[in-house]
Amino acid sequence: MWAAGDAVEGQAYFYYIGDEAFDVNGDELTFSKLAGIPWMTVTANGWLTGTPGAGDVGTDSASMHVEDPFGLFVDSTMSHEVITDAGNTAPTFSGGPFNLPDADEGVLYGDTIAGTASDAEDAITYAIISGPAWLIMAPDGSVSGVPGPSDVGPNVWTVAAMASNNGGATDTVNITVNGNGWTVLTDDDFEVDFGNWQSGGANAVLTGQNAIGTQNVKLNDGLGDASSIELTNSEDTTPYSQVRVDFTYIADGMDPGENFLLQYSPDGGTSWITLKSFVSGVDFNDMVREYESLIWDNTQITFTNDMKFRFENDANGGNDKTFIDNIVVYAAGVGDPYVAWENLHSLTGGDSGRASDPDGDGFDNEHEYFFGMDPNSNVNANQPTGSSVDDAGTLYPAVTYAYSNEGSVSYTIETSDDLATWTARNVSPLPAADELFIVAGPVDVGRVSTITLRYNTGYSGLPNSKIFFRIVASE
């Protein structure tokens, strides 16, 4: 039997028992109460909380349970006493909840809530009772930590101010974490399973050895694909101009010159291209943990809608091991929308390129891209077409055309009555002089919108009763 600190009748109680148990493998432990002391609650991270009443004064006991992520556990009995201390008041907070300044993803954060609580008799210590794990609070109320990608957005903590008699009060701390411009595609810590990754075979397994938390990936050498992990599903990187891969690793038994690889595939895993070879004695030393953050842009590698990444232990035998943990794949920037369009229509080799005409219809890829056509079909759907529109008994010339709605292409509508002199026209939702009036649309279908415009003058008011339309597209 072991004892927890005393509680005071009528005062909120806070006592940390997380230090009463440890795991030889460093695994995170979960605490709970099996029975006893009805007024007391045990948080999963090891805080005893609650407020004892007059009927709870005296000695009591509870059966406690602590368990690791693999289901191994130990039970024990905890004794506890509730005392009466009428002359001692509990701490109180003032001014909460506390909205601290914003934090930035990946940047060390620091602030404090010191002075937000008071106690007439005792010195105060502060602690986090619950909330995101990236923030650490010192007993003096100062907070620090580095938020990760999964912490972007509002973050909320329950914090306690505690006196020496374990009486205390709680309040709330709010911090908003701002993203750093990178979009998280995948984020895996391997605590439960492979997450977004899959094992290539027998030499790629999950293990607690050398893990930062519960588990990481162990790649043994010697079996090629079977010594690798790769993303299970492809990522579409065409909307972006940069990709980034963050991870940490530690090698065990790798001799100088032996290596492991980080590779990418532009075609969903059919072929692999090495992005970086990590060489023992050059990039790392045996049994020394390393942290990597690697960035490539779309001038260095091919961004596709079928991109994968892979880690492979490429050492030459002898039980050389690489342990990899906390892999995060990011993307940022704005990609080339034309490249995304080519990927959408599976244009490769000689069929790709703005000047190519894979369907042989006389319109090159750039023209078909600008006007929402299908480069693999010579039917020529979405070609601009002229028509006539009757508005209140007046017949007007009109034009219907398709355009890219992704914002990367600009369109100018021009008119002429002689095909020699062209005048740019504005587009208006209402009839107006020298402008084009929207008759129908725009109708959006995916990345293509269709719109119908009529001229502001009827046929009867036009030279020779006709007008020519021209649509100029540019990037």
N, C-alpha and C positions, 0 to 999 in steps of 0.2 A: 504494500500500500504506500502511496505517496500523497503529499498534501499540496493543495493549491492555496494561494493567498486568501486571507480572510475577506469577507464582504461586510458591508455596513447596512444594517436594517434601514430600509426606506431609500437607499441611494443606489443609483445605477452602478452596476459592477462590471469591471473590465479586468481580465487577467489572461495573460498569454501563456499557453502551455505548449506552443510549437517547439520549444527547446527541450521538452521533457522526453522526446522520442527522436531517434535518428535512424537513417538507413545507410548501411555500409556501402551501397552502390550509388548513393547520392540521389536516389529517386525522390520525387515529390510525394509527400505523405498527406493523407486525408484523415481528419479527425471527426469523431462523432460520439454521441452519448447513447449507451444501450439502455440504461435505466438509472433512476435515482434523481434527487434534487429537482423536483418538478419546475421550479421557477427559473432554472438555469438552462441556457441554450449554448450549444457548442458550434462554432462556425467551422467550415471545412478546413480553413487554414490555421485553426488552433486557438481561437479566442473564446473565452468563457464570458458570456454576457447575460444580463437579466437584472431584475430588481427584487431583492428579497423583502418579504413583509414581516410583520411582527411574529407571525406564527412560524417563521423560518429560523428564528434566533436559536443558536445552539450548533451542535456538531451533526453533520450528515455525511453521506458518502454517495458516490455515483460510480457506475460501471462504465469505463471509457474504452473506446475502440479506435485503433489507428491502422491504416491499411495503405499499401503501396499500389502503384498502377497495375501490378500483375496479380492482385488478389491476395498477396501475402499480408498477414495481419498479426496483431497482438492485442490482447485485452488486458486491462488492469483496473484496479480499484483506486479511486481518488477520494481522499477525505477532505472535508471542507467545513469551515466554521463561519457562521453569521454572528456578528457582534453588534452591540448597541453602543453608539457613540453620539449621543444627543448633542454634544457640544461642537461637533465637527460637521461643517456643511460641505456639500459636494461642489466641485468646480462647475462653472456655467460658461457657456459661449455667449458672445454678443456679436451682432452684425452678420450672422450667417443667413443663408448659405454663402460660401466664399467663392466668388468668381475670380479665379486667378488669371493672369495674362495667358494668352495663347502660347502653345508650344508648336514647334516645327518638327515634322517627321525626320528622324535620323539625326537630330541635333540635341546636344546635351541641354537639359532644361533645369532651371533652378529658381526657387522662390521660397516663401515662408508664410506660415500662419501664426507665427509667434506673437503673443500678446492678444490673441483673439479670445482667450479664455482666462478666467480669473478664479481665485480661491482665497478665502480670507485666512485660512490656517496653513495651507500646505503649498509646497512648490508643485508646479504642474509639469507633466510630461505628455507628449502627444504621440499618437500612433494611428496608422491606417487599419481600420477594421475590415473593410472590404473594398474592392474596386480593381481596376486594371493593374496588372502586376508590374508594369514598366516604371511606376512611380514609387519611390522609397521615401519614407518620412523618418527623420531623425527625432530623438526625444525632445529636442528644443523647438520642433515645429517646422524646421526647414525641410523642403522637399527637393528631390532631384531624380533624374532618370533620362533615358533616351527612348522616346516613343517610336514604335515601328510602323510599318505600313498598315497593319491591322488595327492600329490605334487611331487612325485618321478620323476626325469627327468629334462629337461631344464625348467627354470622359467624365464619369461621376464616381466619387469615393465617399464612403462613410468614414469619418475620422472621429477619434475620441480624445478628450482632454482628461487626464487621470491624476488623482492625488495619490499620496503615499499609502493611503489606506485602501487603495483600489477602487474607490468611488470615483465616478466620473460623469461625463456628459458627451453626447454625440452631436455632430452637425455634418454638413455636406460641403465638399470641395468640388468645384467644376473647373475643368480645363478643356478647352477646345484644341485639338491637334490639327494643324494645317498640313495638307499634303505638299509634297515638294515638286509637283508637276508630273510625277511618274504615276502611271496607272498600273496597279497590280494585276498581272495576268494569272499568276499562280503563287501561292504562299504555303509552304509545307515545313512543319517541324518534326514530322514522323513520330509524334508521341503515341498515336493510335495505330496507324497503318501507313502505307506508302502514299496516301493522299492522291495527288495529281500525277504521280509517277508509277511506273511498273517495273518489276524486276525482269532482267533479261535472262535469268537462269539461276542455277544453284549457287553461284558465287556472288550473288547480290542479295543480301538478307538484311533484316532489321535486327538490331542488337542494342543492349544497354551499355556495352563497352564503349568508353570514350564519348558517350552522349552528353550533350549539354543538359538535356532534361531527362526524359525517360528512355528515349530510343533515338538512334540515328541509323544511317545506312552504312553497312560494311561491304566494301567491294574487295574481294580476294582476286588475286591475279591469275592469269594463265588460261582463261577459258573464252576470251574474245567477247562475243555478245553476252555470254552467260556471266561475265564479270562487269555488267553495266546496268544502269537504270536509264529509262527514257520517259519523257512525258507520254502519258496514255493517249491524250487527245491533242490534236494539232491546234495551234493558236493562229488566228488571223492577225498578222502584223502589218497588213497593207495600209491601214489608216494612220500608221505611225512612221516616224523617221528615225527613231532610236529604240534599241532594246538594251536591257541591262539585266545581268544575272548576279545576284548576291548569294554567297554561301560561306560556310566555314568548314574547315576540314583539319584532320590530323592524320598523319601517316605512321604506320607501325611496321618496321622491318624492311622498309624500302631502302636499298643500297644506293649510293650516289650514282646518278645517271638513269635510274629507273623512274618511271613516270606514270601519270594518269592523264586522261584527256577530257576536255570539255568540247563537245561537238554540236553542230546544228544540222538540221535537214530541211531543205526548202520544199521537199516533196513528200512530207508525211512519213518519213522513215525509210524511203526506198534507197536513198543515198545519204552519206554522212560526210560533212566537211569539218575538219578540226579547226576550232577557234583558238584554242590555246593548249599547249602541252605543258603540264606542271612537272618539273624535273627535280628530283631529289638532289640536294646539294647546290641547287641554283635558285629554285623558287621556294623551297622549304627544306627544313631539316627534320629528321625522324623524331617523332613524339613531341613536336612543337606545334601548337595550334595556330592556324593561319585563318585570316578573314579576307575574303575577296569581294570586290565590287567592279565588275567588268562591263564596259559599254561599247556597243557597235552601232554605227549608223547605216543608212541605206545606200551609202557609197562604198561601204566595205563588204557588206553581205547582201544577199538577195532577200528582200522582204516579200513574203507570199502569204496566202491565206491558208497555208498548209505547213506551217513551220513547227518543228520540234527541236528539243534540246536533249542531249545525252551525256552522261558521265560514264567513262570506262576506265578501269584499271588496266593499264597497258604494260605493267611490269612483267619480267620474264620468268617468273616462277620463284619458288622458295617461300611461299606463304607471306607474300608482301601484301599488306592491307592498307586501304584508304577508307577513312571514316568521314562521311559527309553529312552535314546537318544544316537545318534552317535555310533551305533553298527558296529564294524569292525571285520570280521573273517579272520584270517591269517593262513597260513601253511608254514612250513619250514622243512629243512633237507631232507634226502633221505630215503624213506620208504623201506620196505622189498619187493623186486620185486616178490618173491615167493608168498607172501600173496596177492599181486595184481593179480597174475596169478590164484590163487585159487578163488578169487572174480570174476574174468572174467569168470570162468567156473562154478560158483555157487556151489563150493564144501563146504559143511557144515557138521557138526556132524561127523559121522563115515567115511564120504567120504573125509574129509579133513585130512591134515597131510602128510608129505613126504613119509611115508611108506605105505600109503593106496593105494588100487587098486580098485577104484569104478567101473571100466568097466570090471574087471576080465580078462584082457588080459595078465596077467603075468608081466606087467611093472608097477612099483609103480609110484606114483605121481611125485616124484623127477626125475625119468628117463624121464617121459613124459614132464615135465617142461623143462629139459635141452635140449631135442631134438624136441621141437615144436610139440608134439603129443596132441591129444585130450583125456583127461582123462575120458570123458563120452562116448567114442566110442572105440570098440575093433577092428576096421578096421585096426588100426596101420599104418595110413598114416605117412609119414615123417621118416619111419625107414631108416637107412643108407643102401644103395644098391651098389653093385659092378657092374662094367661094363668094356667094352673095348673101347678104343679110338684109331682111326687110325689117325696118324699124319705123313704126308709126306711118307706114305707107311709103316711106322712102327706101330705095334700094341702095345698099352700101357695099363696096368691095371689102372683102375680109380675107384673112389668112390664118391658117391653123398650123402650128409647128410644135415639135417636141424639143425639150432642152434638159440639160443636166441641172438638177436642183441641189447639188452638193456645194455650190458656192465658189468653185474654183474657176469657172468659165463665165465670162461676161458676154452679154448679147446686146447688140444694137439693131433696132429695126429701122430700115431706111426705105424711102419711097422715091419713085421717079416717074415722070410721065413721058420720058424720051430715052431711057436707058443710058443716058449720058451724064446727067446731073442727078446726084443722089442727095437726099436730105434726111438726116437722122431725126427720128420722131420719139417723143416721150410716150410712155404708156400710162393711161389713167383709168381708174375704176369708173369714172364718169365722163360723158362726152365733153370735150373741150377743144377749142380751136388749136389746130396744128398738132393734135395728139391722136393717139390710137386708143380706142375705147375697148375695154375687156368685155367681150360678149359671153364667153364661157371659160371656165377654169380659173386658176390652174387645177388640173386633176393630176394627183401624184400617184405614180405606180413605181414603187421602189425608188431608185435614184433618178427616174425620168418623170418630168411633168409635161403635160400638154395644155396649151392655151389657144384660144381663138380671139383674134383682135379684128375690129373693123376700122376702116378709115373714117375720118371726121367729116368727109364730104361725100354726098351721094354721087352716083354715076352721072346724073344730069348736070352736075356742077363741075365735072372734070373735063379737061381738054381731051377731045376725041373719046369721051366717056370711058376712059380706062386709066388705070394706075398700076405700077409695078411695085412689088414688095421685094426687099432683099434683107436677109438676116445674116449679120456679121458676128461670128463667134471668135473669141480670143481669150488667151490666158494671161 
